[in-house]
Amino acid sequence: MCLPIFFATFESSNPKTLYFMPRAIFKYTKTVLKKVSFNAELFYKELEKAVEKLLPHELTELELWLIEFTQNKPELQSYVLVANDYK
């Protein structure tokens, strides 16, 4: 029995699809950054990856999130500028 294969494309005229993917990436980015926040080097590497993939308006949102997230983490506060440099 052959099962049909479905291919997903990123070129969709459906606005929900176009909106969902970037939001999913943004949420995933925040999850990863939270998980690696115990190590400043890993945090920096993941932040660099994130700024390459996120959209400009998401970088602004990420910067605001970083300011709030790093309030009690002085070892990570200098990395907020990384997100700001890429805007």
TORKOLVO-784070 format. One line per field, with one value per residue (C-alpha): residue in three letters; x, y negated, z negated. Coordinates in nm, 2 decimals, padded with zeros to 4 digits. Last residue first. Layout:
! residues N
code c(ALA | ...)
px c(X | ...)
py c(Y | ...)
pz c(Z | ...)
END
This chain:
! residues 87
code c(LYS | TYR | ASP | ASN | ALA | VAL | LEU | VAL | TYR | SER | GLN | LEU | GLU | PRO | LYS | ASN | GLN | THR | PHE | GLU | ILE | LEU | TRP | LEU | GLU | LEU | GLU | THR | LEU | GLU | HIS | PRO | LEU | LEU | LYS | GLU | VAL | ALA | LYS | GLU | LEU | GLU | LYS | TYR | PHE | LEU | GLU | ALA | ASN | PHE | SER | VAL | LYS | LYS | LEU | VAL | THR | LYS | THR | TYR | LYS | PHE | ILE | ALA | ARG | PRO | MET | PHE | TYR | LEU | THR | LYS | PRO | ASN | SER | SER | GLU | PHE | THR | ALA | PHE | PHE | ILE | PRO | LEU | CYS | MET)
px c(01.86 | 02.17 | 02.35 | 02.05 | 02.05 | 02.41 | 02.35 | 02.14 | 02.45 | 02.60 | 02.32 | 02.41 | 02.66 | 02.43 | 02.15 | 01.87 | 01.76 | 01.85 | 01.50 | 01.35 | 01.62 | 01.62 | 01.25 | 01.28 | 01.56 | 01.36 | 01.07 | 01.30 | 01.46 | 01.11 | 01.04 | 01.35 | 01.27 | 01.45 | 01.70 | 02.04 | 01.95 | 01.87 | 02.20 | 02.39 | 02.17 | 02.24 | 02.62 | 02.59 | 02.38 | 02.63 | 02.91 | 02.72 | 02.63 | 02.33 | 02.12 | 02.12 | 01.76 | 01.62 | 01.79 | 01.65 | 01.29 | 01.32 | 01.44 | 01.16 | 00.90 | 01.06 | 01.08 | 00.72 | 00.62 | 00.81 | 00.63 | 00.28 | 00.24 | 00.30 | 00.08 | -00.20 | -00.17 | -00.25 | -00.09 | 00.18 | 00.54 | 00.68 | 00.59 | 00.48 | 00.50 | 00.26 | 00.34 | 00.06 | 00.08 | 00.15 | 00.00)
py c(-04.59 | -04.36 | -04.57 | -04.57 | -04.19 | -04.19 | -04.48 | -04.25 | -04.04 | -04.27 | -04.17 | -03.80 | -03.80 | -04.04 | -03.78 | -03.93 | -04.18 | -03.94 | -03.83 | -04.18 | -04.33 | -04.02 | -04.03 | -04.39 | -04.30 | -04.00 | -04.23 | -04.46 | -04.15 | -04.03 | -04.35 | -04.30 | -03.93 | -03.66 | -03.41 | -03.58 | -03.74 | -03.39 | -03.23 | -03.51 | -03.47 | -03.10 | -03.16 | -03.43 | -03.20 | -02.92 | -03.14 | -03.28 | -02.94 | -02.90 | -03.09 | -02.79 | -02.68 | -03.03 | -03.11 | -02.79 | -02.87 | -03.23 | -03.11 | -02.86 | -03.13 | -03.35 | -03.05 | -02.97 | -03.33 | -03.34 | -03.03 | -03.12 | -03.46 | -03.33 | -03.03 | -03.25 | -03.48 | -03.19 | -03.28 | -03.03 | -03.01 | -02.81 | -02.49 | -02.17 | -01.85 | -01.57 | -01.21 | -00.97 | -00.63 | -00.33 | 00.00)
pz c(-01.36 | -01.39 | -01.65 | -01.89 | -01.91 | -02.01 | -02.25 | -02.47 | -02.50 | -02.77 | -03.01 | -03.01 | -03.31 | -03.49 | -03.51 | -03.72 | -03.46 | -03.18 | -03.08 | -03.08 | -02.86 | -02.65 | -02.59 | -02.47 | -02.24 | -02.11 | -02.02 | -01.83 | -01.66 | -01.58 | -01.39 | -01.18 | -01.10 | -01.28 | -01.13 | -01.15 | -01.49 | -01.62 | -01.53 | -01.70 | -02.01 | -02.01 | -02.01 | -02.28 | -02.51 | -02.46 | -02.57 | -02.87 | -03.01 | -03.24 | -02.98 | -02.75 | -02.82 | -02.82 | -02.49 | -02.34 | -02.45 | -02.33 | -01.99 | -01.96 | -02.02 | -01.75 | -01.51 | -01.57 | -01.52 | -01.19 | -01.07 | -01.18 | -01.01 | -00.65 | -00.72 | -00.86 | -00.56 | -00.32 | 00.02 | -00.05 | 00.05 | -00.24 | -00.08 | -00.25 | -00.05 | -00.11 | -00.02 | 00.04 | -00.12 | 00.10 | 00.00)
END
